[in-house]
Amino acid sequence: MRPILVSLTAALTLTTPALAETTAARLVVADARTHALSVINLADGTPLASFGTPGKLSGLYAGPGGTYAYAIHRDDDRVTVLHSGLGAIDHGDHRDLVQKAPHILATLNVGQQPTHFFAHGDQIAIFNDRGGDVAVFGELLLGKTNDMRLVKVAAPDHGAPALLGDVLLSGYLALNRVDAYDLSTGRLLRTLDVPCPGLHGEVVQGGAAYFGCTDGVLAVTVQGQTVSARKLPNPAGTPAGTRVGTVAAHERSAALYGNFGAGLARWTAADPALTAVALPAAPLKFAFTADGQRLAVLTADGALHLLHAPTGRVLSSAGLVAPTDPADKAAVRPTMTLGAAHAYLTSPATGEVLEVALADLKVSRRLAVGGTPAMLALTQATGEQH
C-alpha cells in the first residue's frame, strides 16, 4: 500500500482549532484644562499614553472605523487625529487583532473654524464655520494621504453637514435652510424650500437626514441626486424655547431621538409629528446601545437613564455623578460614551471616569484619570489573538 502524504499546512488546519475573536477597547479622554488627550486600556484600566494638542478642545469623536479619535480645535483651525494603536489584519478566513502603542496620526488643517463633525460609512465631513466650506475626506487612506475635498457652501455659518451617497447636505443656523450639493463636483443641486429656523444638529438614517429646528425636525430624503424635504412639527402646546438641537439614530432602530427641553423628542420616518418623552432633567448626552433597542440618557441631575428605544419608556435610572446647571456655559459638564456592555461617564469634579454596567446601571469600576475629564471617545478593534 502506498503511504498517504499529508502536508504540514493541511495537518495544522485539521488539528488546530479556530481561535475565538477578541475585542480590545481603549478609551480616549480629553481634559478640559490642559486640552491633553489620554488613552486608557479598558482591559485593566491602565493609562497607555498622553498627548498634548495644538489648542483648546471643542469636540472629540470616534471615527467611523472605530480605531481613530478626532479632536476638534475650533479656535485654532486644527483637527488632531489620534490612532488608538488598535487594529486588525485581514487574512481572508480570519482577522488578527493588533495592539500597539497609541500615537498621533496627523494634525489636519481642514479649514477655518472647524466645528460640526459628521461621519457616515468611511466618509467624514467637517463644517468650517468661518471658512464657509465643508471638508470631506475618507478615513481608510488617512495617514498615507491627507488629501481632502473642500466644498464651498452658501456662506460662513454655524453649519451642520450630512452625507448621503454622492450628495452633501449643508444645513445653516443663520440661513435657516439646507442646501444640497453634488459631492464630486461641488455643484449646487438644490436649495430646499422647507425652512428650518435655527437649524442645529444632524443625523442620517437610511436614505434620509434629519436636522433639528426650533419648530420641529426637517427630514431630507435623497434618492440619487433627487432631494426633497418635509417638516415634522413640534407637538401642540410645546413651550417657547423648547426645540430639537441634537439628534441620534441607529440602523437597528425605527425610532429617532432629539433633545427637547427637560426631556426628549421621539419620531420615526413614518411619523407626521414629534412625540415628547418626559425626563426628570434636561439631557446632556444620549446614545443608542449597540443593539439599537435601548437609549442611554445622561441628564443634568447626574442620573443615567435607560429607555426602551421603540417606545421611549424608562426602564431604569440611577444617580451617578454630581448634578450640573445646563445654563452655566462655563461649567465642565459630565458626558458619556457607550461600549457593548458598559457606559462610561466622566466625573469632572473627582477626576474620574465611571464604568457603568448597562445591565443594572451599577458602577463596576472607577478609573482615576486625574485632571478634569471633559470628553470621551471609545476606540476598539476585533480579531484573533495568537
C-alpha positions as a printed NumPy array, in Angstrom:
array([[  0.   ,   0.   ,   0.   ],
       [  1.332,   3.415,  -0.922],
       [  1.826,   5.778,   2.055],
       [ -0.628,   8.657,   2.485],
       [  1.118,  12.024,   2.423],
       [ -0.38 ,  14.913,   4.339],
       [  1.167,  18.376,   4.096],
       [  2.189,  20.119,   7.287],
       [ -0.154,  23.018,   6.45 ],
       [ -3.093,  20.662,   5.994],
       [ -2.266,  18.823,   9.193],
       [ -2.198,  22.064,  11.143],
       [ -5.525,  23.068,   9.591],
       [ -7.063,  19.766,  10.663],
       [ -5.702,  19.773,  14.199],
       [ -5.605,  23.466,  15.171],
       [ -8.953,  24.793,  16.392],
       [-10.064,  28.235,  15.285],
       [ -9.302,  30.944,  17.818],
       [-12.162,  32.95 ,  19.231],
       [-12.223,  36.613,  18.278],
       [-11.457,  39.139,  20.982],
       [-12.46 ,  42.793,  21.137],
       [ -9.888,  45.185,  22.587],
       [-11.09 ,  48.622,  23.7  ],
       [ -9.299,  51.817,  24.641],
       [-10.841,  54.999,  25.972],
       [ -9.63 ,  58.419,  24.827],
       [-10.154,  61.097,  27.488],
       [ -9.874,  64.845,  26.82 ],
       [ -9.012,  67.178,  29.689],
       [-10.87 ,  70.491,  29.946],
       [ -7.977,  72.439,  31.486],
       [ -4.835,  71.099,  29.787],
       [ -6.518,  70.031,  26.49 ],
       [ -4.432,  66.852,  26.614],
       [ -5.649,  63.518,  25.215],
       [ -5.079,  60.435,  27.375],
       [ -5.538,  56.821,  26.271],
       [ -6.763,  54.235,  28.801],
       [ -6.59 ,  50.473,  28.263],
       [-10.012,  49.21 ,  29.3  ],
       [ -8.81 ,  45.628,  29.795],
       [ -7.069,  46.606,  33.039],
       [ -7.751,  50.341,  33.416],
       [ -4.108,  51.36 ,  32.966],
       [ -3.072,  54.599,  31.213],
       [ -1.152,  53.958,  27.99 ],
       [ -0.187,  57.426,  26.762],
       [ -0.952,  61.14 ,  26.955],
       [ -0.59 ,  63.702,  24.172],
       [ -0.574,  67.476,  24.076],
       [ -2.681,  69.161,  21.396],
       [ -2.488,  72.401,  19.345],
       [ -5.157,  74.232,  21.322],
       [ -8.433,  74.271,  23.191],
       [-10.647,  71.262,  22.558],
       [-14.137,  71.889,  21.224],
       [-15.119,  68.318,  20.345],
       [-13.928,  64.709,  20.489],
       [-15.33 ,  61.934,  18.29 ],
       [-14.583,  58.313,  17.459],
       [-14.024,  57.771,  13.739],
       [-16.255,  55.534,  11.629],
       [-13.654,  52.714,  11.602],
       [-13.58 ,  52.617,  15.391],
       [ -9.818,  52.909,  15.889],
       [ -9.204,  56.663,  15.475],
       [-10.305,  59.586,  17.631],
       [-10.755,  63.089,  16.201],
       [-10.186,  66.089,  18.479],
       [-11.558,  69.357,  17.105],
       [ -9.764,  72.626,  17.873],
       [-12.3  ,  75.159,  16.605],
       [-10.412,  78.271,  17.699],
       [ -7.07 ,  77.055,  16.315],
       [ -8.243,  75.751,  12.917],
       [ -6.898,  72.259,  13.548],
       [ -8.065,  68.667,  13.949],
       [ -5.924,  66.168,  15.866],
       [ -6.252,  62.563,  14.655],
       [ -5.223,  60.086,  17.356],
       [ -4.554,  56.453,  16.438],
       [ -5.527,  54.29 ,  19.406],
       [ -2.929,  51.658,  18.461],
       [ -5.689,  49.111,  17.87 ],
       [ -6.369,  47.454,  14.531],
       [ -7.   ,  44.177,  12.739],
       [ -5.159,  42.481,   9.878],
       [ -7.473,  40.646,   7.486],
       [ -6.211,  37.188,   6.43 ],
       [ -9.318,  36.212,   4.468],
       [-10.643,  33.461,   6.718],
       [ -9.826,  35.356,   9.914],
       [ -8.55 ,  38.645,  11.298],
       [ -5.611,  39.113,  13.655],
       [ -6.013,  41.641,  16.443],
       [ -3.279,  44.292,  16.557],
       [ -2.474,  46.131,  19.791],
       [  0.324,  48.692,  19.52 ],
       [  1.227,  51.946,  21.207],
       [ -1.179,  54.864,  20.629],
       [  0.179,  57.781,  18.604],
       [ -0.866,  60.985,  16.873],
       [ -1.519,  60.029,  13.264],
       [ -1.964,  63.541,  11.889],
       [ -2.763,  67.138,  12.72 ],
       [ -5.059,  68.355,   9.967],
       [ -5.771,  71.859,   8.719],
       [ -9.256,  71.312,   7.314],
       [-10.27 ,  74.97 ,   7.12 ],
       [-11.185,  77.987,   9.212],
       [-13.039,  77.265,  12.461],
       [-13.861,  73.549,  12.06 ],
       [-16.879,  72.733,  14.21 ],
       [-19.56 ,  70.193,  13.312],
       [-18.155,  66.695,  12.718],
       [-20.163,  64.13 ,  10.738],
       [-19.198,  60.542,   9.836],
       [-21.037,  58.077,   7.602],
       [-19.51 ,  54.912,   6.165],
       [-15.832,  55.692,   5.533],
       [-16.503,  59.382,   4.868],
       [-16.048,  62.277,   7.276],
       [-17.408,  65.793,   6.778],
       [-16.439,  68.812,   8.897],
       [-18.184,  72.172,   8.536],
       [-15.802,  75.125,   8.783],
       [-17.893,  77.908,  10.297],
       [-15.677,  80.88 ,   9.464],
       [-14.474,  79.491,   6.148],
       [-17.949,  78.749,   4.806],
       [-16.935,  75.388,   3.395],
       [-17.089,  71.675,   4.215],
       [-14.005,  69.433,   4.294],
       [-14.759,  65.865,   3.17 ],
       [-12.257,  63.003,   3.364],
       [-12.085,  59.233,   3.73 ],
       [-10.623,  57.519,   6.76 ],
       [ -9.101,  54.449,   5.083],
       [ -6.221,  56.347,   3.454],
       [ -5.7  ,  58.833,   6.279],
       [ -2.037,  58.976,   7.254],
       [ -0.986,  57.677,   3.83 ],
       [ -2.5  ,  60.733,   2.191],
       [ -4.247,  63.602,   3.924],
       [ -5.958,  64.802,   0.758],
       [ -9.467,  66.135,   1.206],
       [-12.185,  67.77 ,  -0.846],
       [-13.358,  71.27 ,   0.119],
       [-16.91 ,  72.082,  -0.946],
       [-17.691,  75.807,  -0.894],
       [-21.171,  76.353,   0.519],
       [-23.53 ,  79.337,   0.688],
       [-21.85 ,  81.364,   3.425],
       [-19.893,  81.224,   6.669],
       [-22.34 ,  79.991,   9.312],
       [-22.668,  77.583,  12.215],
       [-23.358,  74.754,   9.807],
       [-24.333,  71.09 ,  10.012],
       [-23.18 ,  68.759,   7.197],
       [-24.562,  65.347,   6.243],
       [-23.529,  62.874,   3.54 ],
       [-25.93 ,  60.629,   1.622],
       [-24.325,  58.821,  -1.302],
       [-22.852,  61.408,  -3.647],
       [-24.852,  64.259,  -2.098],
       [-23.583,  66.66 ,   0.552],
       [-26.319,  68.336,   2.57 ],
       [-25.29 ,  71.621,   4.159],
       [-27.529,  72.975,   6.898],
       [-27.22 ,  76.573,   8.143],
       [-28.137,  78.031,  11.55 ],
       [-28.386,  81.669,  10.399],
       [-29.786,  80.979,   6.922],
       [-32.445,  78.611,   8.363],
       [-32.215,  76.182,   5.471],
       [-30.497,  73.19 ,   3.84 ],
       [-28.651,  73.181,   0.502],
       [-27.795,  70.03 ,  -1.465],
       [-24.501,  69.749,  -3.382],
       [-23.052,  67.228,  -5.811],
       [-20.149,  65.906,  -3.76 ],
       [-17.963,  65.077,  -6.762],
       [-18.206,  68.499,  -8.436],
       [-19.282,  70.831,  -5.626],
       [-22.21 ,  71.996,  -7.788],
       [-25.343,  73.233,  -6.006],
       [-28.159,  70.815,  -6.785],
       [-30.961,  72.475,  -4.887],
       [-31.856,  74.876,  -2.12 ],
       [-34.652,  73.179,  -0.203],
       [-37.829,  75.222,   0.062],
       [-38.886,  73.926,   3.503],
       [-37.331,  76.277,   6.088],
       [-35.643,  75.082,   9.28 ],
       [-35.444,  78.004,  11.741],
       [-32.38 ,  77.887,  13.988],
       [-31.086,  74.725,  12.309],
       [-28.762,  72.738,  14.582],
       [-27.801,  69.07 ,  14.772],
       [-27.989,  66.367,  12.111],
       [-28.15 ,  62.591,  11.757],
       [-28.654,  60.11 ,   8.911],
       [-30.874,  57.054,   8.976],
       [-31.455,  55.047,   5.808],
       [-31.952,  57.373,   2.868],
       [-32.86 ,  60.424,   4.93 ],
       [-31.098,  63.064,   7.012],
       [-32.77 ,  64.803,   9.951],
       [-31.958,  68.342,  11.113],
       [-33.133,  69.956,  14.361],
       [-35.197,  73.173,  14.033],
       [-36.892,  75.494,  16.518],
       [-40.286,  74.408,  15.136],
       [-39.624,  70.665,  14.74 ],
       [-37.359,  68.426,  12.689],
       [-36.575,  68.747,   8.983],
       [-36.496,  65.362,   7.2  ],
       [-34.473,  65.455,   3.962],
       [-34.741,  62.454,   1.63 ],
       [-32.096,  61.727,  -1.018],
       [-32.641,  59.344,  -3.937],
       [-29.698,  59.545,  -6.318],
       [-29.479,  63.301,  -6.825],
       [-33.182,  63.926,  -6.243],
       [-33.596,  65.718,  -2.931],
       [-36.861,  66.528,  -1.116],
       [-37.813,  67.73 ,   2.357],
       [-40.704,  67.754,   4.812],
       [-41.177,  69.138,   8.315],
       [-42.035,  67.019,  11.358],
       [-43.619,  69.681,  13.582],
       [-43.324,  70.097,  17.328],
       [-46.236,  68.716,  19.38 ],
       [-49.137,  71.105,  20.   ],
       [-48.576,  73.212,  23.101],
       [-44.764,  72.985,  23.03 ],
       [-43.385,  75.634,  25.431],
       [-41.47 ,  78.538,  23.902],
       [-37.758,  77.787,  23.67 ],
       [-38.215,  74.015,  23.638],
       [-36.684,  72.602,  20.481],
       [-34.559,  69.822,  19.   ],
       [-30.89 ,  70.76 ,  18.605],
       [-29.117,  67.393,  18.928],
       [-30.255,  64.174,  17.261],
       [-29.446,  60.454,  17.47 ],
       [-30.305,  57.444,  15.301],
       [-29.355,  53.777,  14.957],
       [-29.617,  51.495,  11.927],
       [-31.464,  48.875,  14.02 ],
       [-33.992,  51.32 ,  15.465],
       [-37.012,  52.719,  13.671],
       [-37.249,  55.473,  16.31 ],
       [-35.024,  58.546,  16.323],
       [-34.496,  60.914,  19.245],
       [-33.615,  64.546,  19.871],
       [-33.178,  66.698,  22.969],
       [-36.384,  68.529,  23.872],
       [-36.278,  70.871,  26.861],
       [-36.277,  68.798,  30.063],
       [-36.842,  65.619,  28.062],
       [-36.562,  64.093,  24.606],
       [-38.482,  64.114,  21.335],
       [-39.123,  60.801,  19.593],
       [-40.165,  60.137,  15.978],
       [-39.914,  57.631,  13.143],
       [-39.63 ,  58.067,   9.383],
       [-43.383,  57.485,   9.097],
       [-44.448,  59.812,  11.93 ],
       [-46.248,  63.042,  10.985],
       [-45.002,  64.814,  14.132],
       [-42.754,  64.541,  17.169],
       [-43.726,  62.884,  20.461],
       [-42.4  ,  64.293,  23.734],
       [-40.706,  61.913,  26.2  ],
       [-40.582,  63.209,  29.788],
       [-37.403,  63.004,  31.898],
       [-36.606,  64.405,  35.367],
       [-33.966,  66.816,  33.992],
       [-32.523,  68.107,  30.728],
       [-30.478,  65.572,  28.737],
       [-26.74 ,  66.272,  28.492],
       [-25.897,  63.281,  26.296],
       [-27.851,  60.399,  24.793],
       [-26.889,  57.464,  22.596],
       [-28.232,  54.128,  21.415],
       [-26.887,  50.866,  22.789],
       [-25.153,  48.526,  20.338],
       [-28.318,  46.554,  19.582],
       [-30.317,  49.722,  18.86 ],
       [-33.098,  48.666,  21.222],
       [-32.236,  50.893,  24.189],
       [-31.314,  54.543,  24.578],
       [-28.947,  55.658,  27.353],
       [-29.543,  59.224,  28.548],
       [-27.356,  61.226,  30.936],
       [-29.353,  64.083,  32.479],
       [-28.262,  67.305,  34.19 ],
       [-29.194,  65.964,  37.647],
       [-26.334,  63.437,  37.315],
       [-28.552,  60.446,  36.611],
       [-28.237,  57.851,  33.873],
       [-31.453,  56.501,  32.366],
       [-32.022,  53.514,  30.129],
       [-35.035,  53.797,  27.8  ],
       [-36.83 ,  51.246,  25.65 ],
       [-35.994,  52.781,  22.272],
       [-39.115,  51.692,  20.329],
       [-41.475,  53.339,  22.857],
       [-39.437,  55.804,  24.948],
       [-40.438,  54.043,  28.176],
       [-37.895,  54.463,  31.003],
       [-36.58 ,  51.031,  32.007],
       [-34.19 ,  52.028,  34.808],
       [-32.434,  55.05 ,  36.311],
       [-29.509,  55.647,  38.667],
       [-27.898,  58.755,  40.138],
       [-24.17 ,  58.521,  39.368],
       [-22.351,  61.864,  39.129],
       [-22.684,  65.38 ,  40.532],
       [-25.501,  67.474,  39.024],
       [-24.738,  70.379,  36.722],
       [-26.54 ,  73.547,  35.668],
       [-27.257,  73.375,  31.915],
       [-27.426,  77.182,  31.814],
       [-23.862,  77.543,  33.148],
       [-21.834,  77.746,  29.929],
       [-18.514,  77.858,  31.813],
       [-19.123,  74.651,  33.771],
       [-17.41 ,  71.413,  32.703],
       [-20.355,  69.106,  32.253],
       [-20.27 ,  65.344,  32.648],
       [-20.614,  63.364,  29.449],
       [-20.655,  59.721,  28.39 ],
       [-19.962,  57.206,  25.67 ],
       [-21.191,  53.626,  25.259],
       [-19.467,  50.291,  24.793],
       [-21.08 ,  46.917,  24.148],
       [-21.972,  46.24 ,  27.791],
       [-20.969,  49.402,  29.649],
       [-21.479,  53.139,  29.698],
       [-18.516,  55.381,  30.513],
       [-19.303,  58.626,  32.35 ],
       [-16.95 ,  61.487,  33.132],
       [-16.939,  62.893,  36.637],
       [-15.149,  66.249,  36.199],
       [-15.358,  67.098,  39.901],
       [-13.495,  63.951,  41.005],
       [-11.164,  63.378,  38.04 ],
       [-12.696,  60.005,  37.283],
       [-14.374,  58.052,  34.54 ],
       [-17.097,  55.723,  35.803],
       [-17.66 ,  52.384,  34.102],
       [-21.345,  51.514,  34.48 ],
       [-22.867,  48.153,  33.582],
       [-25.796,  48.63 ,  31.203],
       [-27.459,  45.531,  32.642],
       [-28.195,  47.138,  36.038],
       [-26.687,  50.688,  35.918],
       [-24.266,  49.847,  38.737],
       [-20.714,  51.229,  38.812],
       [-18.301,  48.388,  38.051],
       [-15.086,  50.469,  38.043],
       [-13.855,  53.958,  38.794],
       [-10.981,  54.936,  36.529],
       [ -8.861,  57.625,  38.197],
       [ -7.753,  59.616,  35.135],
       [ -6.966,  62.81 ,  37.088],
       [ -7.407,  66.387,  35.953],
       [-10.789,  67.479,  34.653],
       [-12.113,  64.88 ,  32.219],
       [-14.479,  66.584,  29.801],
       [-14.871,  64.5  ,  26.623],
       [-14.689,  60.811,  25.753],
       [-14.254,  58.639,  22.675],
       [-14.286,  54.842,  22.715],
       [-11.974,  53.075,  20.252],
       [-11.93 ,  49.337,  19.63 ],
       [-10.909,  46.539,  17.273],
       [-11.831,  42.85 ,  16.985],
       [ -9.71 ,  39.894,  15.903],
       [ -7.947,  36.703,  16.938],
       [ -5.1  ,  36.844,  19.434],
       [ -2.206,  34.461,  18.721]])
